């Protein structure tokens, strides 16, 4: 990423100076866990990732916690977890938030987090099966852009169907739809309009249409009521 930013700034500023001679501010948390299936943010894979002990960069530590500033005990517990110095108070605080499987209905509006995609799929399937509402399955339609042999395009499209969701920028091959079910966006569509990764809402209606080639009736539009009223306001206008 740094290499692309550096190259583009050099083009814009018409200079060979690093980052086009422009100051660059980067914010990061070195206690942050690595992304699933990816490397730690400080792991080397090219020279531009060598941020530590590099004369190009100056390091400034931000000592004030902003995200949990109104919950001091929780902020301290999170910091101690990252440093591996948890106290008995920290442990008791976290244990007080534990809810058994039998009491999940107490927090039905909460987002469930699991260790693996398989557990996520199993839980979602269970929840969907419990909903006695209108439902449908929508399949992704992949296509190739640009010129190329038909045989090559067909092979590429066939291979795409076997890719994991993590390899398709969070876009699954199919989505099971159920009115009343909760959904979360996994890609950024319009960040200014609140349509970004992690935006959540409830499915309230499914519109259908027919495919021209097969005349098959399929979902063509879904209506989501997002948790935040302002989310999608521009798209609805």
C-alpha positions, 0 to 999 in steps of 0.5 A: 500500500505504501508503495502505491501511495508513494508512487502516485504522490511522486506522479502528482507532485512531479518529484522523485522525493519519497511520498512526493515530499508530502508529510504522511501521518499514520495511526496504528495500534501495535497491540492490535491482533492481526487480521484473520489469515493475514500478517501482523501490521509490523511484519516485513514483506517489503522495505516500505513496511519497515516503519520502526527504526527508519529515519523516514518516520518519527514515532509519537505515542498517543497516551489518551484513550478516546474510544472507551474514555467514558468507561475507565474500568473497561478501558483499563481491562482492554489495555491490560489484556493487550499487555498480558497484565490482567488483574483479578478485577479485569477478569471479574469484569469480563466474566460478568458479561458471560451469558450461557447458551440457554440465556441467549434470548436475553441479548437477542439484539447483540451481534454474535462473534465466533472463532470460525466461519463454520461456527458462524454459518451453523449459527446463522442457519439455525437462526434462519430456520427458526424464522417462519417468514418469507425467504429466498436465496440470491446467487451472485452473478459473475462476469468478465470485463475486457476482451479475451477468449470465451474459453478463458473467461468460462474457466475464470468464472468457473474458478471464481465459484470455488473461492472463499468469501475472504478471497472475494472481498467479502462477497459470498456466492449466495445469500439466504434471505429471510424477512425479519433476519438481521444482516451486516454489510461486509463491503464499503458501498458509500461510506458518506451515506453510512453504507460501509462494512459492519453497518447492520439492519433488518430485512423488511421486504424482498422484491422479485424479478424474472431472468430474461434468459430463463424466465426464472423468478429471483430476488432483484432488490431487498429492503433493509431497515438499518439500525441507524436512521441516517444510514442509506439516507442518500440512497433512498432519496 
